[in-house]
């Protein structure tokens, strides 16, 4: 049987999202181990983590022009294993500067794959005539959940970060060959903009409002991924498994919410769903800030996972469906500008953790939730004119 022959086009998109997340998610449960091995403070670790965001921002800015020329299949087959490989190489860094530089290639690959998987999801969504964007992102969360749980388990067993991430490269590479070798790019939407895509994916005013709607979710999703394991270790003295499991709890809750989000959006509309999610997001952040017991902190991480679940997929759908310019440019502009949250977030939250305590790395995001509540109106489709 040919590789992935039984997978339908939507299933191949789901597989791409899942493997993409697993490639990214392997390192996050082990950041605490890497921090201790390098002797870094939270502030310095946060600055080093800008490497991934820097590469992502460069890629999202310049990649749009050549992705169609290279082919979406090639981007996924090469880009996803290269993400895992770049993280595995970065685990051998000898200091903060080396870690930063070794994370830049991971970000370059992430930007290209990010554009492709979201464009493919939108085009398949149009062909089917039903929403699949949130479900596609649910598979991303499932992949991140699996990577987090695996990382927690191998950390508890005492497996080194380097050996763990090398194993991720081999497993993800084999899975990509099986699932994505038969991948065929979906056709362009007939209502998409036919003009040329400029080199810079400049955000429009509408794009900036979409960024505001997703900002709290982006920052808190990044905080949960990068700081939850360190939070559990520093605040509650958690075991390596429990610390790593905090990453998985947030991703698992996010996956469950994304799995059913499309139906809720169709029944209740994007605005009502988005504002409900913002309420859960704020509750989760407040709970992590104040939790007196590790179980309540895990509940907070779960609520953050639910709260972040559909915000970015909803914004991506809104950006991809805009007809003012090419869909690839709108998607790149939203992703590029939103990823500034990841660029600014890690050092800012690391600075807060060092200065005020790691609990406040989550508490300081509460004003962003209020901003996002106001900006959610941008998710409602508007008629031309």
C-alpha positions in Angstrom: 0.0 0.0 0.0 1.4 3.4 -0.9 2.4 5.7 2.0 -0.7 7.4 3.5 -2.9 6.0 0.7 -5.9 5.6 3.0 -5.8 9.2 4.2 -8.3 11.7 2.7 -7.2 15.3 2.0 -8.6 16.5 5.3 -6.9 13.7 7.1 -3.5 14.6 5.6 -4.0 18.1 6.7 -4.8 16.8 10.2 -1.6 14.6 10.1 0.5 17.6 9.1 -0.8 19.7 12.0 -0.2 16.8 14.4 3.4 16.1 13.3 4.2 19.8 13.1 3.2 20.2 16.8 5.1 17.1 17.9 8.2 18.5 16.2 7.8 21.8 18.1 6.6 20.3 21.4 9.4 17.9 22.2 11.7 20.5 23.8 9.2 22.3 26.1 8.8 19.7 28.8 12.6 19.6 29.0 13.2 23.4 29.3 13.7 23.1 33.0 16.4 20.4 32.5 18.0 22.5 29.9 17.9 25.6 32.1 19.6 23.8 34.9 22.2 22.2 32.7 23.2 25.6 31.3 22.9 27.4 34.6 20.5 30.1 33.3 18.1 32.3 35.1 14.5 32.6 33.9 15.4 36.0 32.5 18.4 34.7 30.5 16.5 31.6 29.3 13.7 33.9 28.1 16.1 36.0 26.1 17.7 32.8 24.5 14.2 31.5 23.5 13.8 34.6 21.3 15.9 32.6 18.7 12.9 30.6 17.6 10.7 33.6 17.4 13.3 35.6 15.5 13.6 32.8 12.8 9.8 32.5 12.7 9.4 36.2 12.1 11.9 36.3 9.3 10.3 33.3 7.6 6.8 34.6 7.9 7.9 37.9 6.4 9.7 36.5 3.4 8.4 32.9 2.8 5.1 33.7 1.2 6.5 34.3 -2.3 8.3 31.0 -2.8 6.1 28.5 -0.9 3.9 27.8 -4.0 7.0 27.5 -6.2 8.6 25.0 -3.8 5.4 23.2 -3.3 3.4 22.6 -0.1 4.2 18.9 -0.1 8.0 19.6 -0.1 7.6 22.3 2.6 5.9 19.8 4.9 8.1 16.8 4.1 11.3 18.7 4.7 10.2 21.4 7.1 8.6 19.4 9.8 11.6 17.0 10.4 14.0 19.9 10.2 12.1 21.6 13.1 12.7 18.6 15.2 16.3 18.4 14.0 17.0 22.0 14.9 15.7 21.6 18.4 17.8 18.4 18.9 20.9 20.4 17.8 20.0 23.3 20.1 19.9 21.0 23.1 23.7 20.7 22.7 24.2 24.5 23.2 26.9 25.5 25.6 25.4 28.8 26.7 22.6 31.3 26.2 24.0 32.9 23.0 24.6 29.5 21.4 21.1 28.4 22.4 19.7 31.6 20.7 21.6 31.0 17.5 20.8 27.3 17.3 17.0 28.1 17.7 16.9 30.5 14.8 16.8 27.7 12.1 13.9 26.0 14.0 12.0 29.3 13.7 12.8 29.6 10.0 11.2 26.2 9.4 8.2 26.9 11.7 7.3 30.1 9.8 7.1 28.2 6.4 5.2 25.3 7.8 2.8 27.6 9.7 1.7 29.3 6.5 1.3 26.1 4.5 -0.8 24.1 7.1 -3.2 27.0 7.6 -3.6 27.7 3.9 -4.3 24.0 3.2 -6.8 23.9 6.1 -8.7 26.9 4.7 -8.7 25.6 1.1 -10.0 22.2 2.2 -12.5 23.9 4.4 -13.8 25.8 1.3 -13.9 22.7 -0.8 -15.9 20.7 1.8 -18.2 23.6 2.6 -17.8 23.1 6.3 -15.4 24.3 9.0 -12.4 22.2 9.7 -9.9 24.9 10.9 -10.5 24.4 14.6 -10.4 20.6 14.2 -7.2 20.9 12.3 -5.7 23.0 15.2 -7.1 20.3 17.6 -4.7 17.9 16.0 -1.9 20.4 16.6 -2.9 20.4 20.2 -3.1 16.6 20.3 0.5 16.5 18.9 1.7 19.0 21.5 -0.1 17.0 24.2 1.6 13.8 23.1 5.0 15.5 22.9 4.5 16.9 26.4 3.4 13.6 27.9 6.3 11.8 26.3 8.7 14.4 27.5 7.4 14.1 31.0 7.8 10.4 31.0 11.3 10.3 29.6 12.4 13.1 32.0 11.1 11.0 35.0 13.1 8.0 33.6 16.3 10.2 33.6 16.8 10.1 29.8 18.9 13.0 28.7 17.4 15.9 26.8 19.8 15.2 23.9 18.8 11.6 23.5 15.1 12.4 23.9 15.1 15.0 21.1 17.2 12.8 18.8 14.6 10.1 19.2 11.9 12.7 18.3 13.8 13.5 15.0 13.9 9.8 14.0 10.2 9.1 14.8 8.8 12.3 13.3 10.9 11.9 10.1 9.5 8.3 9.6 5.9 9.5 10.3 6.2 12.3 7.8 7.4 10.0 5.1 4.5 7.6 5.7 1.7 10.2 6.1 2.7 13.1 3.9 4.6 11.5 0.9 1.3 11.4 -1.0 0.2 14.9 0.1 -1.3 16.9 -2.8 -1.8 20.7 -2.3 -5.4 21.8 -2.5 -6.5 24.3 -5.2 -6.7 28.0 -4.6 -10.0 29.4 -3.4 -11.9 30.8 -6.4 -12.7 34.0 -4.5 -9.1 34.6 -3.5 -7.1 37.7 -4.5 -5.3 37.1 -7.8 -2.6 39.8 -7.3 1.1 39.3 -6.7 2.2 38.8 -3.1 4.7 41.5 -2.0 7.9 40.7 -0.2 6.7 42.2 3.1 3.5 40.9 4.6 2.4 44.3 5.9 -0.5 44.1 8.4 -3.6 46.1 7.6 -5.7 47.9 10.2 -8.1 44.9 10.1 -5.2 42.5 10.7 -4.0 44.5 13.7 -7.5 44.2 15.3 -7.3 40.4 14.7 -3.9 40.4 16.4 -5.4 42.2 19.4 -8.2 39.5 19.5 -5.6 36.8 19.7 -2.9 38.5 21.7 -3.9 37.2 25.2 -4.3 33.7 23.8 -0.9 33.8 22.0 1.0 35.1 25.1 -0.7 32.7 27.5 -0.3 29.7 25.1 3.4 30.5 24.9 3.6 31.0 28.7 2.0 27.7 29.3 4.3 25.9 26.9 7.6 27.6 28.0 7.1 28.2 31.7 4.5 25.8 33.1 7.0 23.0 33.8 9.4 25.5 35.5 6.5 27.0 37.4 5.5 23.6 38.8 9.1 22.9 39.8 9.8 26.2 41.4 6.5 26.9 43.1 5.5 23.4 44.3 8.8 21.4 44.0 7.1 19.0 41.5 8.7 15.8 40.3 10.0 15.8 36.7 6.9 13.9 35.5 4.4 16.3 37.2 6.3 19.3 36.0 6.3 18.0 32.4 2.7 17.0 32.7 1.7 20.6 33.2 2.6 21.2 29.5 0.5 18.2 28.5 -2.5 19.3 30.6 -2.8 22.6 28.8 -2.3 21.1 25.4 -4.8 18.2 26.2 -7.5 20.7 27.3 -6.8 22.8 24.2 -7.1 19.7 22.0 -10.5 18.7 23.5 -11.9 22.2 23.1 -10.7 22.5 19.5 -12.2 19.2 18.6 -15.7 20.5 19.3 -15.2 24.2 18.6 -16.3 24.2 15.0 -19.8 23.0 15.9 -20.1 25.6 18.7 -19.0 28.4 16.3 -21.6 27.3 13.7 -24.4 27.3 16.3 -23.5 30.3 18.4 -21.3 32.4 16.1 -17.6 33.4 16.5 -18.2 36.5 18.7 -20.1 34.6 21.5 -17.7 31.7 21.4 -14.6 34.0 21.5 -15.8 36.0 24.4 -16.6 32.8 26.4 -13.1 31.6 25.7 -11.7 34.9 26.9 -13.5 34.5 30.2 -12.1 31.0 30.7 -8.7 32.3 29.7 -8.7 35.0 32.3 -10.0 32.6 35.0 -7.2 30.2 34.2 -4.5 32.9 34.4 -5.9 34.2 37.7 -6.0 30.6 39.1 -2.3 30.0 38.2 -1.4 33.3 39.8 -3.1 32.4 43.1 -3.2 28.6 43.3 -2.3 27.3 46.8 -2.1 23.7 45.6 -0.6 22.0 42.5 -4.0 20.5 41.5 -5.5 24.0 41.3 -2.5 25.1 39.2 -3.1 22.3 36.8 -6.8 23.2 36.6 -5.6 26.7 35.8 -3.4 25.4 33.0 -6.3 23.4 31.7 -8.6 26.5 31.6 -5.8 28.4 29.8 -5.7 25.6 27.2 -9.5 25.8 26.7 -9.4 29.6 26.5 -6.7 29.6 23.9 -8.3 26.8 21.8 -10.2 28.5 19.1 -9.0 32.1 19.1 -6.1 31.7 16.6 -8.1 29.3 14.3 -11.0 31.8 14.2 -8.6 34.7 13.4 -6.8 32.6 10.8 -10.2 31.8 9.1 -11.1 35.5 9.1 -7.7 36.5 7.6 -7.8 33.8 5.0 -11.3 34.7 3.9 -10.5 38.4 3.4 -10.6 39.4 -0.2 -8.6 42.7 -0.1 -5.3 40.9 -1.1 -3.9 37.4 -1.6 -4.9 34.9 1.2 -1.3 33.9 1.7 -0.4 37.5 2.4 -3.2 38.0 4.9 -2.4 34.7 6.7 1.3 35.6 6.8 0.6 39.1 8.1 -1.6 37.8 10.9 0.8 35.0 11.8 3.8 37.3 11.5 2.3 40.0 13.7 0.9 37.6 16.2 4.2 35.9 16.6 5.6 39.1 17.9 3.8 38.0 21.1 6.2 35.1 21.1 9.1 37.4 20.3 8.3 39.8 23.2 6.7 37.3 25.5 9.5 35.0 26.6 12.0 37.7 27.7 9.2 39.8 29.3 7.8 36.8 31.2 11.3 35.7 32.1 12.0 39.2 33.4 8.8 39.1 35.4 9.6 35.7 36.8 13.1 36.8 37.9 11.9 40.1 39.4 8.4 39.3 40.8 8.2 35.5 40.9 7.1 33.1 38.3 3.4 33.3 39.3 3.3 36.8 38.0 4.4 35.6 34.6 0.8 34.6 34.2 -0.9 37.2 36.3 0.6 40.1 34.2 -1.4 38.9 31.2 -4.8 39.7 32.6 -5.0 43.2 31.0 -4.4 41.5 27.6 -7.5 39.4 28.2 -9.6 42.6 28.6 -8.1 44.0 25.3 -8.9 40.8 23.5 -12.5 40.8 24.8 -13.0 44.2 23.0 -11.2 43.1 19.8 -13.3 39.9 19.3 -15.8 41.9 17.2 -13.2 41.6 14.3 -14.0 37.9 14.1 -17.5 38.5 12.9 -17.7 38.2 9.0 -18.6 41.6 7.4 -20.1 42.2 4.0 -18.1 44.2 1.5 -18.7 48.0 1.9 
